[in-house]
Amino acid sequence: MKLPDTIELDSPPVFDLGDRVRVLKVIRNDGTFPGKNIGDKLAEPDDIGYVIGIGTYLQRAYIYSVHFLESNQVVGCLSIELERAEDRAPLIAQAEW
């Protein structure tokens, strides 16, 4: 996992809860996904999922918990690994930053 050069936490998250997102690159298990071997594929490019949680990693980057409905897995993704699948209001209303 390569972190962005900038400190993302200085800005609001790129994605909100409920956003529909698309994976841009293969996401593999780095050892933090239980029940899978290190290096196993967790998501493929163009897989669609929904942001169900937002956390942080090393006080630098946001980690988005994305629920992929096809595989029924929740995978942690960086913003550089995702893009918004369509512009629409989030499923869950969010307070403004």
Backbone as ProteinMPNN parsed JSONL, in Angstrom:
{"seq_chain_A": "MKLPDTIELDSPPVFDLGDRVRVLKVIRNDGTFPGKNIGDKLAEPDDIGYVIGIGTYLQRAYIYSVHFLESNQVVGCLSIELERAEDRAPLIAQAEW", "coords_chain_A": {"N_chain_A": [[0.851, -1.166, 0.0], [0.752, 2.066, -0.999], [1.078, 5.173, 0.374], [-0.473, 8.387, -0.154], [1.437, 11.324, -1.106], [0.74, 13.653, 0.164], [-0.696, 14.871, 3.268], [-3.639, 13.63, 3.925], [-5.458, 14.028, 5.981], [-5.56, 16.677, 6.572], [-7.579, 17.75, 5.149], [-11.143, 17.465, 4.411], [-12.744, 14.181, 4.144], [-12.602, 12.503, 0.956], [-14.661, 10.899, 0.055], [-18.037, 10.178, 1.106], [-20.099, 8.587, 3.635], [-22.1, 6.046, 2.31], [-21.579, 6.651, -0.333], [-21.331, 5.532, -3.678], [-18.793, 3.672, -5.041], [-16.017, 2.953, -7.273], [-13.496, 0.573, -7.901], [-10.128, 1.23, -8.766], [-7.777, -0.17, -9.151], [-6.224, -3.414, -8.73], [-6.861, -4.728, -5.561], [-5.108, -6.095, -2.979], [-4.693, -8.465, -0.291], [-2.985, -7.246, 2.426], [-2.272, -8.488, 4.653], [-3.952, -7.74, 6.636], [-6.538, -8.541, 6.309], [-8.745, -10.798, 7.549], [-8.765, -14.386, 7.282], [-7.901, -14.678, 4.697], [-5.099, -15.243, 2.549], [-1.93, -13.507, 2.53], [-1.524, -11.345, -0.146], [-3.632, -12.353, -1.623], [-6.296, -11.58, -3.89], [-8.602, -9.042, -3.189], [-10.315, -7.216, -4.3], [-11.197, -6.272, -7.61], [-10.284, -4.233, -10.495], [-12.837, -1.95, -11.452], [-14.776, -3.126, -9.832], [-17.697, -2.549, -7.905], [-18.734, -0.805, -5.024], [-19.96, 0.262, -1.765], [-19.356, 2.969, 0.415], [-19.052, 2.387, 3.768], [-17.88, 3.09, 6.071], [-15.479, 5.305, 7.607], [-12.174, 5.692, 8.347], [-8.883, 6.27, 9.769], [-5.385, 6.144, 8.832], [-2.226, 5.774, 10.071], [-2.182, 8.455, 10.865], [-2.233, 9.989, 8.578], [-3.694, 9.342, 6.241], [-7.017, 8.788, 4.939], [-8.942, 5.882, 5.43], [-11.212, 4.015, 3.715], [-13.926, 2.055, 4.452], [-15.237, -0.244, 2.417], [-18.076, -1.781, 1.215], [-18.419, -4.44, -0.787], [-20.858, -5.624, -2.76], [-21.137, -7.808, -4.517], [-19.195, -9.713, -3.736], [-19.702, -9.739, -1.088], [-17.971, -8.652, 0.828], [-16.153, -6.562, 3.097], [-13.828, -4.154, 2.567], [-10.874, -2.37, 3.302], [-9.936, 0.653, 1.825], [-7.779, 3.009, 0.175], [-8.132, 6.478, -0.797], [-6.897, 6.933, -3.267], [-7.233, 4.569, -4.548], [-9.784, 4.424, -5.375], [-12.727, 5.652, -7.146], [-15.503, 7.868, -7.511], [-18.495, 6.312, -8.347], [-20.796, 7.317, -9.443], [-22.358, 10.506, -9.623], [-24.303, 11.432, -7.053], [-26.573, 12.081, -4.377], [-25.469, 11.217, -1.049], [-26.406, 8.108, 0.546], [-26.824, 8.297, 3.234], [-27.488, 11.092, 5.09], [-25.112, 13.689, 5.604], [-23.449, 15.808, 7.928], [-22.286, 19.116, 7.24], [-18.831, 19.952, 6.78]], "CA_chain_A": [[0.0, 0.0, 0.0], [1.529, 3.305, -1.077], [0.316, 6.315, 0.857], [-0.297, 9.619, -0.918], [2.51, 12.193, -0.617], [0.157, 14.688, 1.017], [-1.415, 14.41, 4.461], [-5.053, 13.769, 3.597], [-6.272, 14.403, 7.136], [-5.676, 18.135, 6.612], [-8.784, 18.073, 4.377], [-12.242, 16.528, 4.657], [-12.674, 12.966, 3.33], [-13.005, 12.61, -0.446], [-15.928, 10.186, -0.077], [-18.935, 10.19, 2.265], [-20.835, 7.35, 3.884], [-23.154, 5.803, 1.334], [-21.134, 6.891, -1.706], [-21.082, 4.379, -4.546], [-17.43, 3.847, -5.536], [-15.461, 1.96, -8.193], [-12.085, 0.278, -7.657], [-9.284, 1.603, -9.895], [-6.667, -1.12, -9.304], [-6.381, -4.641, -7.931], [-6.572, -4.567, -4.134], [-4.681, -7.385, -2.437], [-4.576, -8.551, 1.158], [-1.658, -6.898, 2.95], [-2.135, -9.19, 5.923], [-4.917, -7.217, 7.596], [-7.866, -9.092, 6.032], [-8.766, -12.142, 8.15], [-9.281, -15.507, 6.516], [-7.297, -14.697, 3.358], [-3.64, -15.226, 2.552], [-1.295, -12.278, 2.058], [-1.418, -11.305, -1.603], [-4.896, -12.724, -2.273], [-7.082, -10.466, -4.412], [-9.827, -8.716, -2.45], [-11.18, -6.472, -5.219], [-10.667, -6.108, -8.969], [-10.679, -2.964, -11.113], [-14.247, -1.794, -11.858], [-15.719, -3.606, -8.824], [-18.505, -1.473, -7.336], [-19.094, -0.982, -3.622], [-20.501, 1.426, -1.057], [-18.596, 3.37, 1.593], [-19.851, 2.171, 4.976], [-17.123, 3.588, 7.222], [-14.298, 6.11, 7.292], [-11.199, 5.695, 9.428], [-7.611, 6.885, 9.41], [-4.232, 5.261, 8.823], [-0.951, 6.426, 10.38], [-2.417, 9.896, 11.002], [-1.92, 10.611, 7.285], [-4.637, 9.065, 5.157], [-8.31, 8.192, 5.243], [-9.219, 4.528, 4.954], [-12.646, 3.868, 3.492], [-14.458, 0.693, 4.505], [-16.118, -0.358, 1.259], [-18.804, -3.046, 1.141], [-18.614, -4.912, -2.156], [-22.048, -6.468, -2.678], [-20.951, -9.049, -5.277], [-18.422, -10.671, -2.936], [-20.16, -9.567, 0.29], [-16.793, -8.39, 1.656], [-15.841, -5.177, 3.435], [-12.387, -4.007, 2.345], [-10.343, -1.037, 3.539], [-9.336, 1.202, 0.605], [-7.324, 4.395, 0.154], [-8.842, 7.29, -1.791], [-6.252, 6.811, -4.575], [-7.639, 3.29, -5.13], [-11.225, 4.505, -5.656], [-13.345, 6.82, -7.763], [-16.95, 7.878, -7.329], [-19.11, 5.581, -9.465], [-21.777, 8.231, -10.038], [-22.666, 11.649, -8.767], [-25.644, 11.449, -6.475], [-26.541, 12.376, -2.945], [-25.182, 10.036, -0.236], [-27.565, 7.408, 1.095], [-26.972, 8.771, 4.609], [-27.2, 12.531, 5.123], [-23.92, 14.022, 6.375], [-23.305, 17.202, 8.339], [-21.244, 19.821, 6.517], [-17.586, 20.118, 7.508]], "C_chain_A": [[0.9, 1.233, 0.0], [0.641, 4.456, -0.652], [0.522, 7.516, -0.053], [0.812, 10.47, -0.293], [1.982, 13.259, 0.34], [-0.484, 14.052, 2.249], [-2.894, 14.688, 4.239], [-5.88, 14.314, 4.759], [-6.354, 15.907, 7.332], [-6.925, 18.622, 5.884], [-9.894, 17.111, 4.748], [-12.093, 15.279, 3.779], [-13.181, 13.213, 1.904], [-14.384, 11.999, -0.64], [-16.71, 10.273, 1.22], [-19.553, 8.812, 2.455], [-21.961, 7.227, 2.864], [-22.749, 6.055, -0.106], [-20.903, 5.568, -2.424], [-19.724, 4.613, -5.202], [-17.01, 2.672, -6.422], [-13.967, 1.806, -7.884], [-11.288, 0.579, -8.928], [-8.159, 0.61, -10.164], [-6.957, -2.358, -8.465], [-6.013, -4.322, -6.483], [-6.306, -5.957, -3.566], [-4.594, -7.316, -0.915], [-3.139, -8.254, 1.575], [-1.401, -7.566, 4.299], [-3.137, -8.746, 6.965], [-6.331, -7.741, 7.361], [-7.904, -10.525, 6.54], [-9.335, -13.198, 7.198], [-8.761, -15.591, 5.095], [-5.779, -14.671, 3.507], [-3.123, -13.872, 2.081], [-1.117, -12.385, 0.547], [-2.675, -11.726, -2.329], [-5.634, -11.478, -2.737], [-8.347, -10.291, -3.584], [-10.828, -7.974, -3.325], [-10.44, -6.284, -6.537], [-11.036, -4.721, -9.498], [-12.122, -3.038, -11.62], [-15.243, -2.454, -10.91], [-16.408, -2.401, -8.193], [-18.835, -1.816, -5.89], [-19.61, 0.315, -3.035], [-19.676, 1.701, 0.186], [-19.489, 3.217, 2.824], [-19.122, 2.647, 6.237], [-15.916, 4.375, 6.751], [-13.408, 6.133, 8.526], [-9.933, 6.39, 8.972], [-6.497, 5.856, 9.513], [-2.98, 6.098, 9.029], [-1.054, 7.949, 10.455], [-2.09, 10.657, 9.721], [-3.045, 10.496, 6.281], [-5.959, 8.555, 5.711], [-8.341, 6.778, 4.68], [-10.73, 4.398, 4.88], [-13.012, 2.393, 3.558], [-15.507, 0.599, 3.409], [-16.741, -1.748, 1.253], [-19.042, -3.366, -0.332], [-19.732, -5.944, -2.127], [-21.858, -7.808, -3.394], [-20.237, -10.116, -4.447], [-18.861, -10.688, -1.473], [-18.974, -9.43, 1.252], [-16.699, -6.9, 1.935], [-14.329, -5.059, 3.422], [-11.994, -2.565, 2.627], [-9.592, -0.546, 2.308], [-8.876, 2.635, 0.835], [-8.089, 5.159, -0.923], [-8.226, 7.152, -3.179], [-6.591, 5.492, -5.263], [-9.086, 3.3, -5.606], [-11.566, 5.726, -6.493], [-14.845, 6.727, -7.515], [-17.582, 7.233, -8.555], [-20.176, 6.424, -10.152], [-22.004, 9.372, -9.068], [-24.122, 11.574, -8.331], [-25.506, 11.72, -4.989], [-26.21, 11.101, -2.17], [-26.463, 9.4, 0.297], [-27.867, 7.855, 2.514], [-26.589, 10.237, 4.643], [-26.024, 12.811, 6.049], [-23.933, 15.495, 6.744], [-22.186, 17.84, 7.532], [-20.014, 19.964, 7.395], [-17.382, 21.534, 7.864]], "O_chain_A": [[1.715, 1.413, 0.905], [-0.415, 4.692, -1.239], [1.583, 7.652, -0.663], [1.094, 10.353, 0.9], [2.706, 13.713, 1.226], [-0.776, 12.856, 2.268], [-3.349, 15.827, 4.349], [-6.889, 14.987, 4.543], [-7.128, 16.379, 8.165], [-7.287, 19.793, 5.996], [-9.635, 16.058, 5.331], [-11.386, 15.319, 2.772], [-14.074, 14.031, 1.683], [-15.191, 12.519, -1.411], [-16.135, 10.423, 2.298], [-19.533, 7.977, 1.55], [-22.681, 8.189, 2.596], [-23.496, 5.708, -1.02], [-20.358, 4.619, -1.861], [-19.52, 5.64, -5.849], [-17.556, 1.571, -6.34], [-13.269, 2.79, -7.637], [-11.712, 0.232, -10.031], [-7.641, 0.548, -11.279], [-7.83, -2.344, -7.597], [-4.974, -3.717, -6.217], [-7.138, -6.86, -3.651], [-4.439, -6.242, -0.334], [-2.2, -8.92, 1.138], [-0.435, -7.246, 4.991], [-3.18, -9.304, 8.062], [-7.237, -7.422, 8.131], [-7.183, -11.382, 6.029], [-10.254, -12.934, 6.422], [-9.146, -16.497, 4.355], [-5.25, -14.136, 4.481], [-3.796, -13.173, 1.323], [-0.622, -13.389, 0.034], [-2.795, -11.491, -3.531], [-5.607, -10.446, -2.067], [-9.069, -11.251, -3.31], [-12.038, -8.084, -3.127], [-9.217, -6.154, -6.568], [-11.982, -4.102, -9.013], [-12.559, -4.06, -12.148], [-16.448, -2.363, -11.144], [-15.785, -1.362, -7.974], [-19.171, -2.955, -5.568], [-19.689, 1.336, -3.718], [-19.334, 0.78, 0.927], [-20.548, 3.838, 2.914], [-19.678, 2.61, 7.335], [-15.394, 4.155, 5.658], [-13.831, 6.539, 9.608], [-9.907, 7.025, 7.917], [-6.635, 4.835, 10.186], [-2.703, 7.017, 8.259], [-0.093, 8.649, 10.135], [-1.714, 11.829, 9.769], [-3.326, 11.443, 5.548], [-6.019, 7.973, 6.794], [-7.83, 6.517, 3.591], [-11.437, 4.64, 5.858], [-12.473, 1.577, 2.81], [-16.536, 1.273, 3.459], [-16.038, -2.758, 1.283], [-19.77, -2.657, -1.028], [-19.577, -7.015, -1.541], [-22.36, -8.831, -2.93], [-20.63, -11.282, -4.455], [-18.439, -11.554, -0.707], [-18.968, -10.009, 2.339], [-17.111, -6.075, 1.119], [-13.63, -5.757, 4.156], [-12.703, -1.64, 2.235], [-8.712, -1.24, 1.799], [-9.497, 3.384, 1.59], [-8.63, 4.558, -1.851], [-8.943, 7.242, -4.176], [-6.273, 5.312, -6.439], [-9.567, 2.317, -6.169], [-10.812, 6.698, -6.547], [-15.388, 5.637, -7.332], [-17.234, 7.578, -9.685], [-20.423, 6.244, -11.345], [-21.861, 9.221, -7.855], [-25.041, 11.644, -9.148], [-24.419, 11.594, -4.425], [-26.62, 10.014, -2.577], [-27.476, 10.076, 0.475], [-29.014, 7.805, 2.957], [-25.474, 10.592, 4.261], [-25.938, 12.25, 7.141], [-24.379, 16.334, 5.961], [-21.225, 17.159, 7.174], [-20.13, 20.084, 8.615], [-16.377, 21.876, 8.486]]}, "name": "protein", "num_of_chains": 1, "seq": "MKLPDTIELDSPPVFDLGDRVRVLKVIRNDGTFPGKNIGDKLAEPDDIGYVIGIGTYLQRAYIYSVHFLESNQVVGCLSIELERAEDRAPLIAQAEW"}
